[in-house]
């Protein structure tokens, strides 16, 4: 378990665009990169509109006033595209939607133990069964284990077996 005093500083340091990718540098030294197509307002924005951003929520969020777009660092860390993008991928988007971005595979970006622990900590902190199952499955795939071993309905025994197979343990702390 990570001591809260040693938790990574997940607030933003800098925001920039590289081609069709949004790049966010965090104060703890990590860099997040996501396709701008995931956020249609950003994808449609001009370079000057994209560059006009401001930090919100003490660095835990980004606001683009010209585009009326807000993103949280937590959402970026979780790899969650905008609802408009998810609907577009399902085929219900209006014509003129941005081109589909390459499929983002979170497992490909969990190359270190520190990255895995930070990712799992965020998922467990959220507490949503679907997110916890998704996070554990992504970590399992990153470590070369079976894909989609867990579902939101998986019992605690399955979660503990998966954690042990990943070389991790489940601990509890006071809320």
CNS distance restraints for C-alpha pairs under 8 A (distance, minus, plus):
assign (resid   1 and name CA) (resid 171 and name CA) 6.70 0.50 0.50
assign (resid   2 and name CA) (resid   6 and name CA) 6.71 0.50 0.50
assign (resid   2 and name CA) (resid   7 and name CA) 6.33 0.50 0.50
assign (resid   3 and name CA) (resid   7 and name CA) 6.33 0.50 0.50
assign (resid   8 and name CA) (resid  28 and name CA) 5.65 0.50 0.50
assign (resid   8 and name CA) (resid 118 and name CA) 7.62 0.50 0.50
assign (resid   9 and name CA) (resid  26 and name CA) 7.26 0.50 0.50
assign (resid   9 and name CA) (resid  27 and name CA) 5.67 0.50 0.50
assign (resid   9 and name CA) (resid  28 and name CA) 4.92 0.50 0.50
assign (resid  10 and name CA) (resid  26 and name CA) 5.83 0.50 0.50
assign (resid  10 and name CA) (resid  27 and name CA) 6.39 0.50 0.50
assign (resid  10 and name CA) (resid  28 and name CA) 6.39 0.50 0.50
assign (resid  10 and name CA) (resid  60 and name CA) 7.09 0.50 0.50
assign (resid  10 and name CA) (resid  73 and name CA) 7.06 0.50 0.50
assign (resid  10 and name CA) (resid  74 and name CA) 7.94 0.50 0.50
assign (resid  11 and name CA) (resid  26 and name CA) 5.58 0.50 0.50
assign (resid  11 and name CA) (resid  27 and name CA) 5.76 0.50 0.50
assign (resid  11 and name CA) (resid  28 and name CA) 7.85 0.50 0.50
assign (resid  11 and name CA) (resid  58 and name CA) 7.47 0.50 0.50
assign (resid  11 and name CA) (resid  59 and name CA) 4.61 0.50 0.50
assign (resid  11 and name CA) (resid  60 and name CA) 4.88 0.50 0.50
assign (resid  11 and name CA) (resid  61 and name CA) 7.76 0.50 0.50
assign (resid  11 and name CA) (resid  73 and name CA) 6.90 0.50 0.50
assign (resid  12 and name CA) (resid  24 and name CA) 6.71 0.50 0.50
assign (resid  12 and name CA) (resid  25 and name CA) 5.93 0.50 0.50
assign (resid  12 and name CA) (resid  26 and name CA) 4.37 0.50 0.50
assign (resid  12 and name CA) (resid  27 and name CA) 5.83 0.50 0.50
assign (resid  12 and name CA) (resid  55 and name CA) 7.69 0.50 0.50
assign (resid  12 and name CA) (resid  59 and name CA) 5.14 0.50 0.50
assign (resid  12 and name CA) (resid  60 and name CA) 6.39 0.50 0.50
assign (resid  12 and name CA) (resid  61 and name CA) 7.46 0.50 0.50
assign (resid  12 and name CA) (resid  73 and name CA) 7.14 0.50 0.50
assign (resid  13 and name CA) (resid  24 and name CA) 7.41 0.50 0.50
assign (resid  13 and name CA) (resid  25 and name CA) 5.31 0.50 0.50
assign (resid  13 and name CA) (resid  26 and name CA) 4.94 0.50 0.50
assign (resid  13 and name CA) (resid  27 and name CA) 5.13 0.50 0.50
assign (resid  13 and name CA) (resid  59 and name CA) 7.60 0.50 0.50
assign (resid  14 and name CA) (resid  24 and name CA) 5.82 0.50 0.50
assign (resid  14 and name CA) (resid  25 and name CA) 5.08 0.50 0.50
assign (resid  14 and name CA) (resid  26 and name CA) 7.06 0.50 0.50
assign (resid  15 and name CA) (resid  22 and name CA) 7.46 0.50 0.50
assign (resid  15 and name CA) (resid  23 and name CA) 5.85 0.50 0.50
assign (resid  15 and name CA) (resid  24 and name CA) 4.66 0.50 0.50
assign (resid  15 and name CA) (resid  25 and name CA) 6.42 0.50 0.50
assign (resid  16 and name CA) (resid  22 and name CA) 6.21 0.50 0.50
assign (resid  16 and name CA) (resid  23 and name CA) 5.28 0.50 0.50
assign (resid  16 and name CA) (resid  24 and name CA) 6.59 0.50 0.50
assign (resid  16 and name CA) (resid  51 and name CA) 7.19 0.50 0.50
assign (resid  17 and name CA) (resid  21 and name CA) 5.62 0.50 0.50
assign (resid  17 and name CA) (resid  22 and name CA) 4.74 0.50 0.50
assign (resid  17 and name CA) (resid  23 and name CA) 5.67 0.50 0.50
assign (resid  17 and name CA) (resid  50 and name CA) 7.92 0.50 0.50
assign (resid  18 and name CA) (resid  22 and name CA) 6.57 0.50 0.50
assign (resid  18 and name CA) (resid  23 and name CA) 6.92 0.50 0.50
assign (resid  20 and name CA) (resid  35 and name CA) 6.03 0.50 0.50
assign (resid  20 and name CA) (resid  36 and name CA) 5.53 0.50 0.50
assign (resid  20 and name CA) (resid  37 and name CA) 7.47 0.50 0.50
assign (resid  20 and name CA) (resid  43 and name CA) 7.67 0.50 0.50
assign (resid  21 and name CA) (resid  33 and name CA) 6.31 0.50 0.50
assign (resid  21 and name CA) (resid  34 and name CA) 5.46 0.50 0.50
assign (resid  21 and name CA) (resid  35 and name CA) 4.41 0.50 0.50
assign (resid  21 and name CA) (resid  36 and name CA) 5.09 0.50 0.50
assign (resid  22 and name CA) (resid  33 and name CA) 5.60 0.50 0.50
assign (resid  22 and name CA) (resid  34 and name CA) 5.33 0.50 0.50
assign (resid  22 and name CA) (resid  35 and name CA) 6.09 0.50 0.50
assign (resid  22 and name CA) (resid  36 and name CA) 5.64 0.50 0.50
assign (resid  23 and name CA) (resid  31 and name CA) 6.86 0.50 0.50
assign (resid  23 and name CA) (resid  32 and name CA) 5.63 0.50 0.50
assign (resid  23 and name CA) (resid  33 and name CA) 4.49 0.50 0.50
assign (resid  23 and name CA) (resid  34 and name CA) 6.69 0.50 0.50
assign (resid  24 and name CA) (resid  31 and name CA) 5.66 0.50 0.50
assign (resid  24 and name CA) (resid  32 and name CA) 5.07 0.50 0.50
assign (resid  24 and name CA) (resid  33 and name CA) 6.46 0.50 0.50
assign (resid  25 and name CA) (resid  29 and name CA) 6.83 0.50 0.50
assign (resid  25 and name CA) (resid  30 and name CA) 6.03 0.50 0.50
assign (resid  25 and name CA) (resid  31 and name CA) 4.38 0.50 0.50
assign (resid  25 and name CA) (resid  32 and name CA) 6.32 0.50 0.50
assign (resid  26 and name CA) (resid  30 and name CA) 5.32 0.50 0.50
assign (resid  26 and name CA) (resid  31 and name CA) 6.02 0.50 0.50
assign (resid  26 and name CA) (resid  32 and name CA) 7.76 0.50 0.50
assign (resid  32 and name CA) (resid  76 and name CA) 7.36 0.50 0.50
assign (resid  32 and name CA) (resid  77 and name CA) 7.32 0.50 0.50
assign (resid  34 and name CA) (resid  38 and name CA) 7.50 0.50 0.50
assign (resid  34 and name CA) (resid  76 and name CA) 7.72 0.50 0.50
assign (resid  34 and name CA) (resid  79 and name CA) 7.86 0.50 0.50
assign (resid  34 and name CA) (resid 104 and name CA) 7.99 0.50 0.50
assign (resid  35 and name CA) (resid  39 and name CA) 7.86 0.50 0.50
assign (resid  35 and name CA) (resid 101 and name CA) 6.26 0.50 0.50
assign (resid  35 and name CA) (resid 102 and name CA) 7.98 0.50 0.50
assign (resid  36 and name CA) (resid  40 and name CA) 7.04 0.50 0.50
assign (resid  36 and name CA) (resid  42 and name CA) 6.03 0.50 0.50
assign (resid  36 and name CA) (resid  43 and name CA) 5.19 0.50 0.50
assign (resid  37 and name CA) (resid  42 and name CA) 7.53 0.50 0.50
assign (resid  37 and name CA) (resid  43 and name CA) 5.35 0.50 0.50
assign (resid  37 and name CA) (resid  85 and name CA) 7.30 0.50 0.50
assign (resid  37 and name CA) (resid  98 and name CA) 6.08 0.50 0.50
assign (resid  37 and name CA) (resid  99 and name CA) 6.96 0.50 0.50
assign (resid  37 and name CA) (resid 100 and name CA) 6.66 0.50 0.50
assign (resid  37 and name CA) (resid 101 and name CA) 5.86 0.50 0.50
assign (resid  38 and name CA) (resid  43 and name CA) 7.89 0.50 0.50
assign (resid  38 and name CA) (resid  81 and name CA) 4.88 0.50 0.50
assign (resid  38 and name CA) (resid  82 and name CA) 5.98 0.50 0.50
assign (resid  38 and name CA) (resid  85 and name CA) 5.50 0.50 0.50
assign (resid  38 and name CA) (resid  86 and name CA) 8.00 0.50 0.50
assign (resid  38 and name CA) (resid 101 and name CA) 7.31 0.50 0.50
assign (resid  39 and name CA) (resid  43 and name CA) 6.24 0.50 0.50
assign (resid  39 and name CA) (resid  81 and name CA) 6.49 0.50 0.50
assign (resid  39 and name CA) (resid  82 and name CA) 5.45 0.50 0.50
assign (resid  39 and name CA) (resid  84 and name CA) 7.69 0.50 0.50
assign (resid  39 and name CA) (resid  85 and name CA) 6.55 0.50 0.50
assign (resid  40 and name CA) (resid  44 and name CA) 6.04 0.50 0.50
assign (resid  40 and name CA) (resid  82 and name CA) 7.70 0.50 0.50
assign (resid  40 and name CA) (resid  84 and name CA) 7.13 0.50 0.50
assign (resid  40 and name CA) (resid  85 and name CA) 6.61 0.50 0.50
assign (resid  40 and name CA) (resid  97 and name CA) 7.78 0.50 0.50
assign (resid  40 and name CA) (resid  98 and name CA) 6.84 0.50 0.50
assign (resid  41 and name CA) (resid  45 and name CA) 6.13 0.50 0.50
assign (resid  41 and name CA) (resid  67 and name CA) 6.22 0.50 0.50
assign (resid  41 and name CA) (resid  68 and name CA) 7.90 0.50 0.50
assign (resid  41 and name CA) (resid  69 and name CA) 6.68 0.50 0.50
assign (resid  42 and name CA) (resid  50 and name CA) 6.54 0.50 0.50
assign (resid  42 and name CA) (resid  67 and name CA) 7.11 0.50 0.50
assign (resid  42 and name CA) (resid  69 and name CA) 7.50 0.50 0.50
assign (resid  43 and name CA) (resid  98 and name CA) 6.87 0.50 0.50
assign (resid  44 and name CA) (resid  98 and name CA) 7.68 0.50 0.50
assign (resid  45 and name CA) (resid  49 and name CA) 5.73 0.50 0.50
assign (resid  45 and name CA) (resid  50 and name CA) 6.05 0.50 0.50
assign (resid  45 and name CA) (resid  67 and name CA) 6.81 0.50 0.50
assign (resid  46 and name CA) (resid  50 and name CA) 6.18 0.50 0.50
assign (resid  47 and name CA) (resid  51 and name CA) 6.17 0.50 0.50
assign (resid  48 and name CA) (resid  52 and name CA) 6.35 0.50 0.50
assign (resid  49 and name CA) (resid  53 and name CA) 7.94 0.50 0.50
assign (resid  49 and name CA) (resid  64 and name CA) 7.37 0.50 0.50
assign (resid  49 and name CA) (resid  66 and name CA) 5.70 0.50 0.50
assign (resid  49 and name CA) (resid  67 and name CA) 6.77 0.50 0.50
assign (resid  50 and name CA) (resid  64 and name CA) 6.93 0.50 0.50
assign (resid  50 and name CA) (resid  67 and name CA) 7.89 0.50 0.50
assign (resid  52 and name CA) (resid  64 and name CA) 6.07 0.50 0.50
assign (resid  52 and name CA) (resid  65 and name CA) 7.23 0.50 0.50
assign (resid  52 and name CA) (resid  66 and name CA) 7.17 0.50 0.50
assign (resid  53 and name CA) (resid  62 and name CA) 6.64 0.50 0.50
assign (resid  53 and name CA) (resid  63 and name CA) 5.50 0.50 0.50
assign (resid  53 and name CA) (resid  64 and name CA) 4.46 0.50 0.50
assign (resid  53 and name CA) (resid  65 and name CA) 6.82 0.50 0.50
assign (resid  54 and name CA) (resid  62 and name CA) 5.79 0.50 0.50
assign (resid  54 and name CA) (resid  63 and name CA) 5.24 0.50 0.50
assign (resid  54 and name CA) (resid  64 and name CA) 6.50 0.50 0.50
assign (resid  54 and name CA) (resid  65 and name CA) 7.98 0.50 0.50
assign (resid  55 and name CA) (resid  59 and name CA) 5.42 0.50 0.50
assign (resid  55 and name CA) (resid  60 and name CA) 7.62 0.50 0.50
assign (resid  55 and name CA) (resid  61 and name CA) 5.99 0.50 0.50
assign (resid  55 and name CA) (resid  62 and name CA) 4.90 0.50 0.50
assign (resid  55 and name CA) (resid  63 and name CA) 6.35 0.50 0.50
assign (resid  56 and name CA) (resid  60 and name CA) 6.51 0.50 0.50
assign (resid  56 and name CA) (resid  61 and name CA) 4.90 0.50 0.50
assign (resid  56 and name CA) (resid  62 and name CA) 5.60 0.50 0.50
assign (resid  56 and name CA) (resid  63 and name CA) 6.49 0.50 0.50
assign (resid  57 and name CA) (resid  61 and name CA) 5.66 0.50 0.50
assign (resid  60 and name CA) (resid  72 and name CA) 5.90 0.50 0.50
assign (resid  60 and name CA) (resid  73 and name CA) 5.39 0.50 0.50
assign (resid  60 and name CA) (resid  74 and name CA) 7.39 0.50 0.50
assign (resid  61 and name CA) (resid  70 and name CA) 7.00 0.50 0.50
assign (resid  61 and name CA) (resid  71 and name CA) 5.62 0.50 0.50
assign (resid  61 and name CA) (resid  72 and name CA) 4.19 0.50 0.50
assign (resid  61 and name CA) (resid  73 and name CA) 5.60 0.50 0.50
assign (resid  62 and name CA) (resid  70 and name CA) 5.58 0.50 0.50
assign (resid  62 and name CA) (resid  71 and name CA) 5.27 0.50 0.50
assign (resid  62 and name CA) (resid  72 and name CA) 6.33 0.50 0.50
assign (resid  62 and name CA) (resid  73 and name CA) 7.75 0.50 0.50
assign (resid  63 and name CA) (resid  68 and name CA) 7.37 0.50 0.50
assign (resid  63 and name CA) (resid  69 and name CA) 5.80 0.50 0.50
assign (resid  63 and name CA) (resid  70 and name CA) 4.48 0.50 0.50
assign (resid  63 and name CA) (resid  71 and name CA) 6.67 0.50 0.50
assign (resid  64 and name CA) (resid  68 and name CA) 5.79 0.50 0.50
assign (resid  64 and name CA) (resid  69 and name CA) 5.20 0.50 0.50
assign (resid  64 and name CA) (resid  70 and name CA) 6.45 0.50 0.50
assign (resid  65 and name CA) (resid  69 and name CA) 6.88 0.50 0.50
assign (resid  71 and name CA) (resid  75 and name CA) 7.02 0.50 0.50
assign (resid  71 and name CA) (resid  76 and name CA) 7.48 0.50 0.50
assign (resid  72 and name CA) (resid  76 and name CA) 6.42 0.50 0.50
assign (resid  73 and name CA) (resid  77 and name CA) 6.08 0.50 0.50
assign (resid  74 and name CA) (resid  78 and name CA) 6.22 0.50 0.50
assign (resid  74 and name CA) (resid 122 and name CA) 7.79 0.50 0.50
assign (resid  75 and name CA) (resid  79 and name CA) 6.21 0.50 0.50
assign (resid  75 and name CA) (resid  80 and name CA) 5.54 0.50 0.50
assign (resid  76 and name CA) (resid  80 and name CA) 6.24 0.50 0.50
assign (resid  77 and name CA) (resid 119 and name CA) 7.36 0.50 0.50
assign (resid  78 and name CA) (resid 119 and name CA) 7.44 0.50 0.50
assign (resid  78 and name CA) (resid 122 and name CA) 7.98 0.50 0.50
assign (resid  78 and name CA) (resid 123 and name CA) 7.87 0.50 0.50
assign (resid  79 and name CA) (resid 104 and name CA) 7.91 0.50 0.50
assign (resid  79 and name CA) (resid 106 and name CA) 7.02 0.50 0.50
assign (resid  81 and name CA) (resid  85 and name CA) 6.33 0.50 0.50
assign (resid  81 and name CA) (resid  86 and name CA) 6.66 0.50 0.50
assign (resid  82 and name CA) (resid  86 and name CA) 6.50 0.50 0.50
assign (resid  83 and name CA) (resid  87 and name CA) 6.18 0.50 0.50
assign (resid  84 and name CA) (resid  88 and name CA) 6.24 0.50 0.50
assign (resid  84 and name CA) (resid  93 and name CA) 7.63 0.50 0.50
assign (resid  85 and name CA) (resid  89 and name CA) 6.24 0.50 0.50
assign (resid  86 and name CA) (resid  90 and name CA) 6.41 0.50 0.50
assign (resid  87 and name CA) (resid  91 and name CA) 6.56 0.50 0.50
assign (resid  87 and name CA) (resid  92 and name CA) 5.64 0.50 0.50
assign (resid  87 and name CA) (resid  93 and name CA) 6.11 0.50 0.50
assign (resid  88 and name CA) (resid  92 and name CA) 5.36 0.50 0.50
assign (resid  88 and name CA) (resid  93 and name CA) 4.20 0.50 0.50
assign (resid  88 and name CA) (resid  94 and name CA) 7.73 0.50 0.50
assign (resid  88 and name CA) (resid  97 and name CA) 7.42 0.50 0.50
assign (resid  89 and name CA) (resid  93 and name CA) 7.65 0.50 0.50
assign (resid  89 and name CA) (resid 100 and name CA) 7.48 0.50 0.50
assign (resid  93 and name CA) (resid  97 and name CA) 6.69 0.50 0.50
assign (resid 105 and name CA) (resid 109 and name CA) 7.41 0.50 0.50
assign (resid 106 and name CA) (resid 110 and name CA) 6.80 0.50 0.50
assign (resid 106 and name CA) (resid 138 and name CA) 6.44 0.50 0.50
assign (resid 107 and name CA) (resid 138 and name CA) 4.94 0.50 0.50
assign (resid 107 and name CA) (resid 139 and name CA) 6.07 0.50 0.50
assign (resid 107 and name CA) (resid 141 and name CA) 5.99 0.50 0.50
assign (resid 107 and name CA) (resid 142 and name CA) 4.55 0.50 0.50
assign (resid 108 and name CA) (resid 142 and name CA) 6.27 0.50 0.50
assign (resid 110 and name CA) (resid 115 and name CA) 5.62 0.50 0.50
assign (resid 110 and name CA) (resid 116 and name CA) 5.62 0.50 0.50
assign (resid 110 and name CA) (resid 139 and name CA) 7.05 0.50 0.50
assign (resid 110 and name CA) (resid 142 and name CA) 6.19 0.50 0.50
assign (resid 111 and name CA) (resid 115 and name CA) 6.88 0.50 0.50
assign (resid 111 and name CA) (resid 116 and name CA) 7.56 0.50 0.50
assign (resid 111 and name CA) (resid 142 and name CA) 7.22 0.50 0.50
assign (resid 112 and name CA) (resid 116 and name CA) 6.33 0.50 0.50
assign (resid 113 and name CA) (resid 117 and name CA) 6.09 0.50 0.50
assign (resid 114 and name CA) (resid 118 and name CA) 6.14 0.50 0.50
assign (resid 115 and name CA) (resid 119 and name CA) 6.06 0.50 0.50
assign (resid 116 and name CA) (resid 120 and name CA) 6.10 0.50 0.50
assign (resid 116 and name CA) (resid 139 and name CA) 6.70 0.50 0.50
assign (resid 117 and name CA) (resid 121 and name CA) 5.93 0.50 0.50
assign (resid 118 and name CA) (resid 122 and name CA) 6.26 0.50 0.50
assign (resid 119 and name CA) (resid 123 and name CA) 6.41 0.50 0.50
assign (resid 119 and name CA) (resid 135 and name CA) 7.33 0.50 0.50
assign (resid 120 and name CA) (resid 124 and name CA) 6.07 0.50 0.50
assign (resid 120 and name CA) (resid 132 and name CA) 7.60 0.50 0.50
assign (resid 120 and name CA) (resid 135 and name CA) 6.29 0.50 0.50
assign (resid 120 and name CA) (resid 136 and name CA) 7.27 0.50 0.50
assign (resid 121 and name CA) (resid 125 and name CA) 5.94 0.50 0.50
assign (resid 122 and name CA) (resid 126 and name CA) 6.29 0.50 0.50
assign (resid 123 and name CA) (resid 127 and name CA) 6.52 0.50 0.50
assign (resid 123 and name CA) (resid 128 and name CA) 7.60 0.50 0.50
assign (resid 123 and name CA) (resid 131 and name CA) 6.02 0.50 0.50
assign (resid 123 and name CA) (resid 132 and name CA) 5.32 0.50 0.50
assign (resid 123 and name CA) (resid 135 and name CA) 6.49 0.50 0.50
assign (resid 124 and name CA) (resid 128 and name CA) 7.64 0.50 0.50
assign (resid 124 and name CA) (resid 132 and name CA) 6.03 0.50 0.50
assign (resid 126 and name CA) (resid 131 and name CA) 7.82 0.50 0.50
assign (resid 127 and name CA) (resid 131 and name CA) 7.52 0.50 0.50
assign (resid 127 and name CA) (resid 132 and name CA) 6.89 0.50 0.50
assign (resid 128 and name CA) (resid 132 and name CA) 6.23 0.50 0.50
assign (resid 129 and name CA) (resid 133 and name CA) 6.08 0.50 0.50
assign (resid 129 and name CA) (resid 152 and name CA) 4.97 0.50 0.50
assign (resid 129 and name CA) (resid 153 and name CA) 7.82 0.50 0.50
assign (resid 130 and name CA) (resid 134 and name CA) 6.10 0.50 0.50
assign (resid 130 and name CA) (resid 151 and name CA) 7.10 0.50 0.50
assign (resid 130 and name CA) (resid 152 and name CA) 4.90 0.50 0.50
assign (resid 131 and name CA) (resid 135 and name CA) 5.99 0.50 0.50
assign (resid 132 and name CA) (resid 136 and name CA) 6.15 0.50 0.50
assign (resid 132 and name CA) (resid 152 and name CA) 7.68 0.50 0.50
assign (resid 133 and name CA) (resid 137 and name CA) 6.11 0.50 0.50
assign (resid 133 and name CA) (resid 150 and name CA) 5.58 0.50 0.50
assign (resid 133 and name CA) (resid 151 and name CA) 5.55 0.50 0.50
assign (resid 133 and name CA) (resid 152 and name CA) 5.67 0.50 0.50
assign (resid 134 and name CA) (resid 138 and name CA) 6.10 0.50 0.50
assign (resid 134 and name CA) (resid 148 and name CA) 7.76 0.50 0.50
assign (resid 134 and name CA) (resid 150 and name CA) 7.74 0.50 0.50
assign (resid 134 and name CA) (resid 151 and name CA) 7.73 0.50 0.50
assign (resid 135 and name CA) (resid 139 and name CA) 6.21 0.50 0.50
assign (resid 136 and name CA) (resid 140 and name CA) 6.04 0.50 0.50
assign (resid 136 and name CA) (resid 150 and name CA) 7.49 0.50 0.50
assign (resid 136 and name CA) (resid 162 and name CA) 7.65 0.50 0.50
assign (resid 136 and name CA) (resid 163 and name CA) 7.87 0.50 0.50
assign (resid 137 and name CA) (resid 141 and name CA) 6.17 0.50 0.50
assign (resid 137 and name CA) (resid 147 and name CA) 6.21 0.50 0.50
assign (resid 137 and name CA) (resid 148 and name CA) 5.20 0.50 0.50
assign (resid 137 and name CA) (resid 149 and name CA) 6.33 0.50 0.50
assign (resid 137 and name CA) (resid 150 and name CA) 6.49 0.50 0.50
assign (resid 138 and name CA) (resid 142 and name CA) 6.14 0.50 0.50
assign (resid 138 and name CA) (resid 147 and name CA) 7.86 0.50 0.50
assign (resid 139 and name CA) (resid 143 and name CA) 6.21 0.50 0.50
assign (resid 139 and name CA) (resid 166 and name CA) 7.91 0.50 0.50
assign (resid 140 and name CA) (resid 144 and name CA) 6.21 0.50 0.50
assign (resid 140 and name CA) (resid 145 and name CA) 4.91 0.50 0.50
assign (resid 140 and name CA) (resid 146 and name CA) 6.61 0.50 0.50
assign (resid 140 and name CA) (resid 147 and name CA) 6.93 0.50 0.50
assign (resid 140 and name CA) (resid 162 and name CA) 7.72 0.50 0.50
assign (resid 140 and name CA) (resid 166 and name CA) 6.76 0.50 0.50
assign (resid 141 and name CA) (resid 145 and name CA) 5.27 0.50 0.50
assign (resid 141 and name CA) (resid 146 and name CA) 6.37 0.50 0.50
assign (resid 141 and name CA) (resid 147 and name CA) 5.74 0.50 0.50
assign (resid 143 and name CA) (resid 166 and name CA) 7.21 0.50 0.50
assign (resid 149 and name CA) (resid 162 and name CA) 7.94 0.50 0.50
assign (resid 150 and name CA) (resid 154 and name CA) 5.77 0.50 0.50
assign (resid 150 and name CA) (resid 158 and name CA) 7.18 0.50 0.50
assign (resid 150 and name CA) (resid 159 and name CA) 7.30 0.50 0.50
assign (resid 154 and name CA) (resid 158 and name CA) 6.10 0.50 0.50
assign (resid 154 and name CA) (resid 159 and name CA) 7.07 0.50 0.50
assign (resid 155 and name CA) (resid 159 and name CA) 6.64 0.50 0.50
assign (resid 156 and name CA) (resid 160 and name CA) 6.12 0.50 0.50
assign (resid 157 and name CA) (resid 161 and name CA) 6.12 0.50 0.50
assign (resid 158 and name CA) (resid 162 and name CA) 6.12 0.50 0.50
assign (resid 159 and name CA) (resid 163 and name CA) 6.16 0.50 0.50
assign (resid 160 and name CA) (resid 164 and name CA) 6.12 0.50 0.50
assign (resid 160 and name CA) (resid 169 and name CA) 7.30 0.50 0.50
assign (resid 160 and name CA) (resid 170 and name CA) 6.89 0.50 0.50
assign (resid 161 and name CA) (resid 165 and name CA) 6.15 0.50 0.50
assign (resid 162 and name CA) (resid 166 and name CA) 6.30 0.50 0.50
assign (resid 163 and name CA) (resid 167 and name CA) 6.33 0.50 0.50
assign (resid 163 and name CA) (resid 168 and name CA) 4.94 0.50 0.50
assign (resid 163 and name CA) (resid 169 and name CA) 5.81 0.50 0.50
assign (resid 163 and name CA) (resid 170 and name CA) 7.20 0.50 0.50
assign (resid 164 and name CA) (resid 168 and name CA) 5.29 0.50 0.50
assign (resid 164 and name CA) (resid 169 and name CA) 6.11 0.50 0.50
